[in-house]
Amino acid sequence: MMDLSSRTNRVTRITTIAAIAIAIVFIVSASISAYILRQSSVKDRSEQLSNLTVVLAEHAAQTMFSANTALESLTDAVSAANIRTEKEYREFAEKKAQFLNLEEKTNANAIIDVATYVGANGKVLNFSRSYPAPNIDLSDRDYFKYLSTHTSTQTYFSNPVKNKGNGKWVFYLAKRISNANEEFLGVALIGVSAEVFSKFYEQIGTNLGDGASLVLFKKDQTLLTRWPFVDDRIGKVNTSEVLENAINDPNLKGRVILTDSPTALRDNARVQRMISFRIVPNYPLVVGAIATEELYLAGWRQSAYGIFYTTALSLVLLLIGAKLLLKSIRSNFKNQHLANHDPLTGLPNRMLFADRLQQTFELAKRHKSKFALIFIDLDNLKSINDNHSHAAGDIAICESAKRMLNCVRTSDTVARIGGDEFVVLLPNIDSEASALAIAEKIRVALLQKFMANNSELVTGASLGVAIYPEHGETEAELSANADEAMYQAKSQGRNQVRLYSPK
């Protein structure tokens, strides 16, 4: 593709030559001058429309790659679980942990509308909008009918449908879930929002002007989404010969066509327009950009419009670059968060806790105030892991973290520093009694039952408390004494709170 600087120079040169030509031939014939300028304008618009479909095809490819990666992670999770039967798959898919995984996939990508596990009977087992999933039957969907009768491992791109969960237009990327014997167990889905896709097109299309539209088709000519968004056109098959030729004739892919063929959007009236279609690399999709005669001849009617159009296109490219930069910044923020927080509970990890402890220590030393450390060890986590699975253990850890947070102030810190080890930092504590009261509140909260794998479970915990400066005048000494008090509680029967004592 021609770079922006070269294209700008070329348009400037053509405009200058055209202006000089018009000036030279104006006296001879105004009609010849108008014809030359019109041809130049059409040529410029043709190149710009073709280049725009390159951008749209690249965006569609990146979006589909992102959605397909999320889909493959769902099927990989099933494969990793070594599921053999439909019952095992159903039990796996219906777990709360899978809901959290589906929810994470959806929240991580704005284009993803929903992520879903579907059973062999077409019923939704789990999806990212709510848990447990409502009673939704998808057995009538095209992807389910196809994948339930074909052993293909390829991703199936569905026709757009109105989602049964929220009524929005969605098209799905779907994969068959089978066991080692190729027996059908169900389907994994990633739903791509047609309307969010259209809003991205809107950001580009509004800069093109009135009379422009951007479209995304399947190769069978079914319309997936478009801008401007026309609800009753989504999912319809476009029988345009121009689109069919662009799909089937390699020489026409990306070429700009001038046509006055009937358009359904204007009651099959014949409208002169410029159309460019381009296949999306590696996917059964076609992007298209369309401009009416009023738009692509605007430069002819206004001599400076060609330069303006190129500037507008550069702004669109700049906007895309800015969006990528923002995405990079968000990614950096996310990486920083992961470096300082426990990935399972979201609590501060050992490194971040050490930093907060140091700050609290310096402030307490400066203001001669007290603060408390509570070391917490979950009593039954190993038993839960051994008897109910590590997934249940993860639920126990997350539930315990949530309950601890509910027992402390917003100024306090709850951190996870090991598999079943937590620590609570209570700055500006007024007395040992206050610290012990909070520790007891946590102990009682952790004794409450919770559900995991359809079983009622209890963790319980042993807690050790140390107060600055009575039980240590350094960070290391205070931490060691709180840890010692916790082990005293554990060795003396568990499910206890112990205040550090030199004795």
Residue pairs with C-beta under 8 A, 6 or more apart in sequence:
1 51
1 54
2 10
2 47
2 51
4 314
4 317
7 47
7 310
8 310
8 314
11 44
11 306
11 307
11 310
12 307
14 40
14 44
14 306
15 40
15 303
15 304
15 306
15 307
18 36
18 37
18 40
19 303
21 33
21 36
22 33
22 36
22 37
25 32
25 33
25 36
26 33
34 300
37 300
37 303
38 297
38 300
40 306
41 296
41 297
41 299
41 300
41 305
41 306
42 258
42 274
42 296
42 297
42 300
44 299
44 306
44 309
45 274
45 291
45 295
45 296
45 297
45 299
45 309
46 256
46 274
46 276
46 296
47 256
48 309
48 310
48 313
49 256
49 274
49 276
49 289
49 291
49 296
50 254
50 255
50 256
50 276
50 278
51 313
52 204
52 276
52 289
52 313
53 254
53 276
53 277
53 278
53 287
53 288
53 289
54 254
54 278
55 204
55 316
55 317
55 320
56 201
56 204
56 214
56 216
56 278
56 287
56 288
56 289
57 278
57 279
57 280
57 281
57 287
59 200
59 320
60 216
60 280
60 283
60 285
60 287
61 280
61 281
61 282
61 283
63 111
63 192
63 197
64 173
64 192
64 280
64 283
64 285
66 109
66 111
67 109
67 111
67 112
67 173
67 190
67 192
68 155
68 173
68 190
70 105
70 108
70 109
70 112
70 115
70 190
71 155
71 173
71 174
71 175
71 188
71 189
71 190
72 175
73 105
74 101
74 102
74 105
74 115
74 117
74 175
74 188
74 190
75 175
75 177
75 188
77 98
77 101
78 89
78 92
78 93
78 177
78 185
78 188
81 88
81 92
83 89
83 92
83 179
83 185
84 179
84 180
85 179
85 185
86 119
86 120
86 183
86 185
86 186
89 119
89 120
89 177
89 179
89 185
89 186
90 119
90 125
90 186
92 98
93 117
93 119
93 125
93 126
93 186
94 125
94 126
94 132
94 133
95 126
95 391
95 453
96 131
96 395
96 452
97 391
97 394
97 395
98 117
98 126
99 126
99 127
99 128
99 131
99 132
99 133
102 115
102 116
102 117
102 126
102 127
102 128
103 115
103 128
105 112
105 115
105 128
105 190
106 112
106 113
106 114
106 115
106 128
110 196
111 192
111 193
111 196
111 197
112 190
112 191
112 192
112 193
113 163
113 166
113 168
113 170
113 191
113 192
113 193
113 196
114 127
114 128
114 129
114 163
114 165
114 170
114 189
114 190
114 191
115 127
115 128
115 189
115 190
115 191
116 124
116 126
116 127
116 128
116 188
116 189
116 191
117 124
117 125
117 126
117 127
117 177
117 186
117 187
117 188
117 189
118 124
118 125
118 138
118 144
118 186
118 187
118 188
118 189
119 125
119 185
119 186
120 148
120 184
120 185
120 186
121 139
122 137
122 138
122 139
122 140
122 141
122 144
122 148
123 135
123 136
123 137
123 138
123 139
124 133
124 134
124 135
124 136
124 137
124 138
125 133
125 186
126 132
126 133
127 133
127 136
127 165
129 165
129 166
134 165
136 164
136 165
138 144
138 164
138 187
139 145
141 158
141 161
141 172
142 158
142 159
143 156
143 158
143 172
143 174
143 187
143 189
144 174
144 187
146 156
147 156
147 174
147 175
147 176
147 184
147 187
148 176
148 184
148 187
150 176
151 176
151 178
151 182
152 176
153 175
153 176
155 173
155 174
155 175
156 172
156 173
156 174
156 175
156 176
157 171
157 172
157 173
157 218
157 283
157 284
157 285
158 171
158 172
158 173
158 174
159 171
159 218
159 222
159 235
160 169
160 170
160 171
160 194
160 222
160 223
160 224
160 225
160 234
160 235
161 169
161 170
161 171
161 172
161 235
162 168
162 169
162 170
163 169
163 170
163 191
168 193
168 194
168 195
169 193
169 194
169 195
169 225
169 231
169 234
169 235
170 191
170 192
170 193
170 194
171 191
171 192
171 194
171 224
171 225
172 189
172 190
172 191
172 192
173 189
173 190
173 192
174 187
174 188
174 189
174 190
175 187
175 188
176 184
176 187
177 184
177 185
177 186
177 187
177 188
178 184
178 185
179 185
194 224
194 225
194 229
194 234
195 225
195 229
197 216
197 224
197 225
198 225
198 226
198 227
198 228
198 229
199 227
201 214
201 216
201 225
201 226
201 227
202 227
202 228
203 316
203 319
204 214
204 316
205 212
205 213
205 214
205 227
205 228
207 312
207 313
207 315
207 316
208 291
208 295
208 312
209 295
209 298
210 294
210 295
211 273
211 291
211 292
211 293
211 294
211 295
212 289
212 290
212 291
212 292
212 295
213 226
213 227
213 228
213 289
213 290
214 226
214 227
214 287
214 288
214 289
214 290
215 223
215 225
215 226
215 227
215 287
215 288
215 289
215 290
216 223
216 224
216 225
216 226
216 285
216 286
216 287
216 288
217 223
217 224
217 238
217 243
217 277
217 285
217 286
217 287
217 288
218 224
218 284
218 285
218 286
219 247
219 279
219 284
219 285
219 286
220 237
221 237
221 238
221 239
221 240
221 243
221 244
221 247
222 235
222 236
222 237
222 238
223 233
223 234
223 235
223 236
223 237
223 238
224 234
224 285
225 234
226 233
226 234
230 265
233 264
233 265
236 264
238 264
240 261
241 261
242 257
242 259
242 261
242 275
242 277
243 277
243 286
243 288
245 252
246 252
246 253
246 255
246 257
246 277
246 278
246 279
246 286
247 277
247 279
247 286
252 277
253 277
253 278
253 279
254 276
254 277
254 278
255 276
256 274
256 275
256 276
257 274
257 275
257 276
258 272
258 273
258 274
258 275
259 272
259 273
259 275
260 270
260 271
260 272
260 273
261 270
262 268
262 269
262 270
263 269
263 270
263 271
263 273
271 292
271 293
272 292
272 293
273 290
273 291
273 292
273 293
274 290
274 291
274 292
274 293
274 296
275 288
275 289
275 290
276 288
276 289
276 290
277 286
277 287
277 288
278 286
278 287
278 288
279 285
279 286
280 286
280 287
298 305
298 309
299 305
299 306
299 309
339 351
340 348
340 349
340 351
340 352
341 347
341 348
341 349
341 352
342 348
342 349
342 415
342 416
344 394
344 397
344 398
344 416
345 397
345 398
345 401
345 416
346 401
347 401
347 414
347 415
347 416
347 422
348 356
348 413
348 414
348 415
348 416
349 415
349 416
349 417
350 415
350 417
350 418
352 415
353 413
353 415
353 417
353 423
353 425
354 475
356 413
356 415
356 425
357 373
357 425
357 475
357 479
358 475
360 371
360 425
360 427
361 371
361 468
361 475
361 478
363 369
363 427
364 370
364 371
364 427
364 468
364 469
369 427
369 428
370 428
370 429
370 430
370 431
370 467
370 468
370 469
370 470
371 425
371 426
371 427
371 428
371 429
371 467
371 468
372 424
372 425
372 426
372 429
372 432
372 434
372 435
372 438
372 465
372 466
372 467
372 468
373 423
373 424
373 425
373 426
373 465
373 466
373 468
373 478
373 479
373 482
374 423
374 424
374 426
374 435
374 438
374 439
374 442
374 463
374 464
374 465
374 482
375 421
375 422
375 423
375 463
375 464
375 466
375 479
375 482
375 483
375 485
375 486
376 404
376 421
376 422
376 423
376 424
376 442
376 461
376 462
376 463
376 486
377 420
377 421
377 422
377 461
377 462
377 463
377 486
377 490
378 396
378 397
378 400
378 420
378 421
378 422
378 446
378 459
378 460
378 461
379 459
379 460
379 461
379 462
379 490
379 494
379 495
380 396
380 457
380 458
380 459
380 460
381 393
381 396
381 397
381 419
381 420
381 459
382 420
384 392
384 393
384 396
384 452
384 457
384 459
385 392
385 393
388 452
388 453
388 455
388 457
389 453
391 452
391 453
392 452
392 453
392 455
392 457
395 450
395 452
396 450
396 452
396 457
396 459
397 416
397 420
399 450
399 459
400 422
400 446
400 459
400 461
401 414
401 416
401 422
403 442
403 445
403 446
403 448
404 414
404 422
404 424
404 442
404 445
404 446
405 414
406 445
407 438
407 441
407 442
407 445
408 414
408 424
408 426
408 438
408 442
409 426
411 427
411 428
412 424
412 425
412 426
412 427
413 424
413 425
414 422
414 423
414 424
415 422
415 423
415 424
415 425
416 422
417 423
423 482
424 438
424 439
424 442
426 434
426 435
426 438
429 435
429 467
432 465
432 467
432 470
432 499
435 465
435 467
435 499
436 465
436 497
436 499
439 463
439 465
439 497
440 497
442 461
442 463
443 460
443 461
443 463
443 495
443 496
443 497
446 459
446 460
446 461
447 458
447 460
447 495
448 458
449 456
449 457
449 458
450 456
450 457
450 458
451 457
460 494
460 495
461 495
462 486
462 487
462 489
462 490
462 494
462 495
462 496
462 498
463 486
463 489
463 496
463 497
463 498
464 482
464 483
464 484
464 485
464 486
464 487
464 488
464 489
464 497
464 498
464 500
465 482
465 485
465 497
465 498
465 499
465 500
466 472
466 478
466 479
466 481
466 482
466 485
466 499
466 500
467 499
467 500
468 478
471 477
471 478
471 481
471 482
471 500
472 478
472 479
472 480
472 481
481 500
482 500
484 500
485 498
485 499
485 500
485 501
486 498
488 498
489 496
489 497
489 498
492 498
